[in-house]
């Protein structure tokens, strides 16, 4: 299981870290809480998000 923090997920998605936080808060990107601060995001969840946003 490959897990990323918010900056790592932002780099993977090529967006800024605040955008990743907004996606998480909006429920569009799955994440798990890491203690009292921050989130952890699995690479498979990033793939799910990408697949859900593909437009033809």
Biopython code that builds the backbone (N, CA, C, O; Angstrom):
import numpy as np
from Bio.PDB.StructureBuilder import StructureBuilder

atoms = [
    (1, "UNK", "N", (0.854, -1.183, 0.000)),
    (1, "UNK", "CA", (0.000, 0.000, 0.000)),
    (1, "UNK", "C", (0.896, 1.240, 0.000)),
    (1, "UNK", "O", (1.713, 1.432, 0.900)),
    (2, "UNK", "N", (0.729, 2.057, -1.003)),
    (2, "UNK", "CA", (1.523, 3.263, -1.150)),
    (2, "UNK", "C", (0.694, 4.453, -0.679)),
    (2, "UNK", "O", (-0.354, 4.748, -1.253)),
    (3, "UNK", "N", (1.158, 5.131, 0.356)),
    (3, "UNK", "CA", (0.394, 6.225, 0.961)),
    (3, "UNK", "C", (1.184, 7.525, 0.834)),
    (3, "UNK", "O", (2.392, 7.557, 1.068)),
    (4, "UNK", "N", (0.486, 8.593, 0.459)),
    (4, "UNK", "CA", (1.108, 9.900, 0.284)),
    (4, "UNK", "C", (0.519, 10.900, 1.268)),
    (4, "UNK", "O", (-0.620, 10.752, 1.712)),
    (5, "UNK", "N", (1.300, 11.915, 1.603)),
    (5, "UNK", "CA", (0.763, 13.027, 2.375)),
    (5, "UNK", "C", (0.198, 14.048, 1.378)),
    (5, "UNK", "O", (0.235, 13.821, 0.169)),
    (6, "UNK", "N", (-0.313, 15.145, 1.875)),
    (6, "UNK", "CA", (-0.953, 16.138, 1.004)),
    (6, "UNK", "C", (0.025, 16.708, -0.025)),
    (6, "UNK", "O", (-0.323, 16.773, -1.203)),
    (7, "UNK", "N", (1.236, 17.125, 0.368)),
    (7, "UNK", "CA", (2.159, 17.631, -0.657)),
    (7, "UNK", "C", (2.522, 16.579, -1.712)),
    (7, "UNK", "O", (2.677, 16.905, -2.889)),
    (8, "UNK", "N", (2.655, 15.332, -1.292)),
    (8, "UNK", "CA", (2.960, 14.263, -2.240)),
    (8, "UNK", "C", (1.825, 14.025, -3.210)),
    (8, "UNK", "O", (2.049, 13.827, -4.404)),
    (9, "UNK", "N", (0.597, 14.045, -2.696)),
    (9, "UNK", "CA", (-0.577, 13.881, -3.558)),
    (9, "UNK", "C", (-0.711, 15.067, -4.513)),
    (9, "UNK", "O", (-1.103, 14.903, -5.669)),
    (10, "UNK", "N", (-0.380, 16.264, -4.018)),
    (10, "UNK", "CA", (-0.442, 17.452, -4.873)),
    (10, "UNK", "C", (0.545, 17.324, -6.030)),
    (10, "UNK", "O", (0.220, 17.660, -7.168)),
    (11, "UNK", "N", (1.738, 16.844, -5.740)),
    (11, "UNK", "CA", (2.732, 16.643, -6.794)),
    (11, "UNK", "C", (2.248, 15.587, -7.795)),
    (11, "UNK", "O", (2.431, 15.740, -9.003)),
    (12, "UNK", "N", (1.637, 14.528, -7.288)),
    (12, "UNK", "CA", (1.117, 13.457, -8.145)),
    (12, "UNK", "C", (0.017, 13.967, -9.083)),
    (12, "UNK", "O", (-0.054, 13.567, -10.245)),
    (13, "UNK", "N", (-0.840, 14.853, -8.563)),
    (13, "UNK", "CA", (-1.948, 15.397, -9.353)),
    (13, "UNK", "C", (-1.563, 16.666, -10.115)),
    (13, "UNK", "O", (-2.345, 17.167, -10.924)),
    (14, "UNK", "N", (-0.369, 17.182, -9.859)),
    (14, "UNK", "CA", (0.120, 18.410, -10.481)),
    (14, "UNK", "C", (-0.781, 19.605, -10.157)),
    (14, "UNK", "O", (-1.143, 20.392, -11.031)),
    (15, "UNK", "N", (-1.128, 19.712, -8.873)),
    (15, "UNK", "CA", (-1.905, 20.843, -8.364)),
    (15, "UNK", "C", (-1.231, 21.302, -7.062)),
    (15, "UNK", "O", (-0.285, 20.667, -6.598)),
    (16, "UNK", "N", (-1.712, 22.391, -6.482)),
    (16, "UNK", "CA", (-1.131, 22.840, -5.220)),
    (16, "UNK", "C", (-1.753, 22.072, -4.048)),
    (16, "UNK", "O", (-2.821, 21.475, -4.185)),
    (17, "UNK", "N", (-1.084, 22.094, -2.914)),
    (17, "UNK", "CA", (-1.527, 21.350, -1.736)),
    (17, "UNK", "C", (-2.906, 21.810, -1.264)),
    (17, "UNK", "O", (-3.708, 20.989, -0.820)),
    (18, "UNK", "N", (-3.187, 23.089, -1.351)),
    (18, "UNK", "CA", (-4.497, 23.593, -0.913)),
    (18, "UNK", "C", (-5.620, 23.031, -1.785)),
    (18, "UNK", "O", (-6.722, 22.787, -1.294)),
    (19, "UNK", "N", (-5.354, 22.827, -3.053)),
    (19, "UNK", "CA", (-6.353, 22.220, -3.938)),
    (19, "UNK", "C", (-6.670, 20.807, -3.483)),
    (19, "UNK", "O", (-7.831, 20.400, -3.494)),
    (20, "UNK", "N", (-5.653, 20.053, -3.084)),
    (20, "UNK", "CA", (-5.867, 18.697, -2.581)),
    (20, "UNK", "C", (-6.726, 18.747, -1.323)),
    (20, "UNK", "O", (-7.648, 17.945, -1.175)),
    (21, "UNK", "N", (-6.440, 19.671, -0.422)),
    (21, "UNK", "CA", (-7.241, 19.807, 0.802)),
    (21, "UNK", "C", (-8.691, 20.148, 0.478)),
    (21, "UNK", "O", (-9.609, 19.630, 1.114)),
    (22, "UNK", "N", (-8.897, 21.014, -0.505)),
    (22, "UNK", "CA", (-10.269, 21.370, -0.918)),
    (22, "UNK", "C", (-11.006, 20.165, -1.484)),
    (22, "UNK", "O", (-12.182, 19.957, -1.185)),
    (23, "UNK", "N", (-10.318, 19.365, -2.303)),
    (23, "UNK", "CA", (-10.929, 18.161, -2.872)),
    (23, "UNK", "C", (-11.325, 17.187, -1.771)),
    (23, "UNK", "O", (-12.382, 16.559, -1.843)),
    (24, "UNK", "N", (-10.476, 17.059, -0.752)),
    (24, "UNK", "CA", (-10.772, 16.160, 0.366)),
    (24, "UNK", "C", (-11.987, 16.669, 1.139)),
    (24, "UNK", "O", (-12.907, 15.905, 1.427)),
    (25, "UNK", "N", (-11.989, 17.957, 1.473)),
    (25, "UNK", "CA", (-13.106, 18.522, 2.234)),
    (25, "UNK", "C", (-14.415, 18.442, 1.461)),
    (25, "UNK", "O", (-15.479, 18.287, 2.060)),
    (26, "UNK", "N", (-14.348, 18.548, 0.126)),
    (26, "UNK", "CA", (-15.547, 18.472, -0.706)),
    (26, "UNK", "C", (-16.012, 17.031, -0.909)),
    (26, "UNK", "O", (-17.095, 16.799, -1.447)),
    (27, "UNK", "N", (-15.204, 16.068, -0.483)),
    (27, "UNK", "CA", (-15.566, 14.661, -0.637)),
    (27, "UNK", "C", (-15.267, 14.100, -2.010)),
    (27, "UNK", "O", (-15.719, 13.003, -2.341)),
    (28, "UNK", "N", (-14.517, 14.827, -2.811)),
    (28, "UNK", "CA", (-14.203, 14.364, -4.165)),
    (28, "UNK", "C", (-12.963, 13.486, -4.198)),
    (28, "UNK", "O", (-12.797, 12.694, -5.126)),
    (29, "UNK", "N", (-12.081, 13.609, -3.197)),
    (29, "UNK", "CA", (-10.868, 12.796, -3.105)),
    (29, "UNK", "C", (-10.868, 12.114, -1.746)),
    (29, "UNK", "O", (-10.953, 12.774, -0.710)),
    (30, "UNK", "N", (-10.772, 10.794, -1.757)),
    (30, "UNK", "CA", (-10.770, 10.037, -0.501)),
    (30, "UNK", "C", (-9.445, 10.257, 0.230)),
    (30, "UNK", "O", (-8.393, 10.392, -0.395)),
    (31, "UNK", "N", (-9.512, 10.289, 1.555)),
    (31, "UNK", "CA", (-8.316, 10.446, 2.377)),
    (31, "UNK", "C", (-8.622, 9.961, 3.782)),
    (31, "UNK", "O", (-9.783, 9.863, 4.179)),
    (32, "UNK", "N", (-7.576, 9.662, 4.524)),
    (32, "UNK", "CA", (-7.756, 9.293, 5.930)),
    (32, "UNK", "C", (-6.992, 10.298, 6.782)),
    (32, "UNK", "O", (-5.941, 10.801, 6.385)),
    (33, "UNK", "N", (-7.536, 10.577, 7.951)),
    (33, "UNK", "CA", (-6.889, 11.505, 8.875)),
    (33, "UNK", "C", (-5.627, 10.876, 9.431)),
    (33, "UNK", "O", (-5.588, 9.677, 9.706)),
    (34, "UNK", "N", (-4.596, 11.689, 9.596)),
    (34, "UNK", "CA", (-3.340, 11.233, 10.179)),
    (34, "UNK", "C", (-3.125, 11.996, 11.484)),
    (34, "UNK", "O", (-2.555, 13.087, 11.488)),
    (35, "UNK", "N", (-3.577, 11.423, 12.569)),
    (35, "UNK", "CA", (-3.438, 12.094, 13.855)),
    (35, "UNK", "C", (-4.313, 13.330, 13.925)),
    (35, "UNK", "O", (-5.435, 13.344, 13.419)),
    (36, "UNK", "N", (-3.788, 14.364, 14.556)),
    (36, "UNK", "CA", (-4.570, 15.590, 14.709)),
    (36, "UNK", "C", (-4.369, 16.551, 13.550)),
    (36, "UNK", "O", (-5.151, 17.485, 13.371)),
    (37, "UNK", "N", (-3.320, 16.324, 12.758)),
    (37, "UNK", "CA", (-3.029, 17.227, 11.645)),
    (37, "UNK", "C", (-2.760, 16.423, 10.389)),
    (37, "UNK", "O", (-2.055, 15.415, 10.423)),
    (38, "UNK", "N", (-3.319, 16.870, 9.295)),
    (38, "UNK", "CA", (-2.989, 16.300, 8.007)),
    (38, "UNK", "C", (-3.817, 15.103, 7.583)),
    (38, "UNK", "O", (-4.631, 14.571, 8.338)),
    (39, "UNK", "N", (-3.579, 14.707, 6.362)),
    (39, "UNK", "CA", (-4.273, 13.590, 5.740)),
    (39, "UNK", "C", (-3.253, 12.657, 5.111)),
    (39, "UNK", "O", (-2.114, 13.046, 4.853)),
    (40, "UNK", "N", (-3.671, 11.425, 4.866)),
    (40, "UNK", "CA", (-2.892, 10.469, 4.092)),
    (40, "UNK", "C", (-3.795, 9.975, 2.969)),
    (40, "UNK", "O", (-4.966, 9.660, 3.186)),
    (41, "UNK", "N", (-3.235, 9.913, 1.775)),
    (41, "UNK", "CA", (-4.004, 9.554, 0.590)),
    (41, "UNK", "C", (-3.317, 8.375, -0.095)),
    (41, "UNK", "O", (-2.121, 8.427, -0.381)),
    (42, "UNK", "N", (-4.074, 7.320, -0.353)),
    (42, "UNK", "CA", (-3.526, 6.159, -1.062)),
    (42, "UNK", "C", (-3.461, 6.461, -2.555)),
    (42, "UNK", "O", (-4.308, 7.172, -3.095)),
    (43, "UNK", "N", (-2.445, 5.911, -3.210)),
    (43, "UNK", "CA", (-2.321, 6.117, -4.658)),
    (43, "UNK", "C", (-3.547, 5.604, -5.412)),
    (43, "UNK", "O", (-3.940, 6.188, -6.422)),
    (44, "UNK", "N", (-4.152, 4.519, -4.931)),
    (44, "UNK", "CA", (-5.344, 3.987, -5.619)),
    (44, "UNK", "C", (-6.506, 4.987, -5.526)),
    (44, "UNK", "O", (-7.341, 5.042, -6.428)),
    (45, "UNK", "N", (-6.566, 5.775, -4.447)),
    (45, "UNK", "CA", (-7.610, 6.795, -4.331)),
    (45, "UNK", "C", (-7.361, 7.932, -5.318)),
    (45, "UNK", "O", (-8.302, 8.522, -5.850)),
    (46, "UNK", "N", (-6.090, 8.231, -5.557)),
    (46, "UNK", "CA", (-5.756, 9.255, -6.557)),
    (46, "UNK", "C", (-6.193, 8.760, -7.939)),
    (46, "UNK", "O", (-6.742, 9.523, -8.734)),
    (47, "UNK", "N", (-5.943, 7.479, -8.215)),
    (47, "UNK", "CA", (-6.369, 6.894, -9.496)),
    (47, "UNK", "C", (-7.886, 6.941, -9.626)),
    (47, "UNK", "O", (-8.400, 7.240, -10.704)),
    (48, "UNK", "N", (-8.616, 6.649, -8.544)),
    (48, "UNK", "CA", (-10.080, 6.737, -8.568)),
    (48, "UNK", "C", (-10.529, 8.156, -8.902)),
    (48, "UNK", "O", (-11.436, 8.351, -9.712)),
    (49, "UNK", "N", (-9.900, 9.135, -8.283)),
    (49, "UNK", "CA", (-10.249, 10.536, -8.547)),
    (49, "UNK", "C", (-9.993, 10.878, -10.011)),
    (49, "UNK", "O", (-10.837, 11.486, -10.670)),
    (50, "UNK", "N", (-8.829, 10.486, -10.512)),
    (50, "UNK", "CA", (-8.512, 10.773, -11.920)),
    (50, "UNK", "C", (-9.524, 10.131, -12.853)),
    (50, "UNK", "O", (-9.975, 10.760, -13.810)),
    (51, "UNK", "N", (-9.884, 8.881, -12.582)),
    (51, "UNK", "CA", (-10.840, 8.175, -13.431)),
    (51, "UNK", "C", (-12.220, 8.834, -13.395)),
    (51, "UNK", "O", (-12.945, 8.813, -14.390)),
    (52, "UNK", "N", (-12.581, 9.414, -12.258)),
    (52, "UNK", "CA", (-13.900, 10.028, -12.129)),
    (52, "UNK", "C", (-13.969, 11.396, -12.800)),
    (52, "UNK", "O", (-15.062, 11.923, -13.008)),
    (53, "UNK", "N", (-12.822, 11.977, -13.141)),
    (53, "UNK", "CA", (-12.813, 13.312, -13.712)),
    (53, "UNK", "C", (-12.471, 13.332, -15.197)),
    (53, "UNK", "O", (-12.343, 14.402, -15.793)),
    (54, "UNK", "N", (-12.323, 12.159, -15.792)),
    (54, "UNK", "CA", (-11.985, 12.092, -17.217)),
    (54, "UNK", "C", (-13.187, 12.558, -18.033)),
    (54, "UNK", "O", (-14.312, 12.102, -17.831)),
    (55, "UNK", "N", (-12.920, 13.475, -18.958)),
    (55, "UNK", "CA", (-13.981, 13.949, -19.857)),
    (55, "UNK", "C", (-13.584, 13.581, -21.284)),
    (55, "UNK", "O", (-12.419, 13.670, -21.671)),
    (56, "UNK", "N", (-14.571, 13.173, -22.037)),
    (56, "UNK", "CA", (-14.312, 12.754, -23.426)),
    (56, "UNK", "C", (-14.693, 13.841, -24.394)),
    (56, "UNK", "O", (-14.546, 13.670, -25.604)),
]
sb = StructureBuilder()
sb.init_structure("model")
sb.init_model(0)
sb.init_chain("A")
sb.init_seg("    ")
for serial, (resi, resn, name, xyz) in enumerate(atoms, 1):
    if name == "N":
        sb.init_residue(resn, " ", resi, " ")
    sb.init_atom(name, np.array(xyz, "f"), 0.0, 1.0, " ", f" {name:<3s}", serial, name[0])
structure = sb.get_structure()
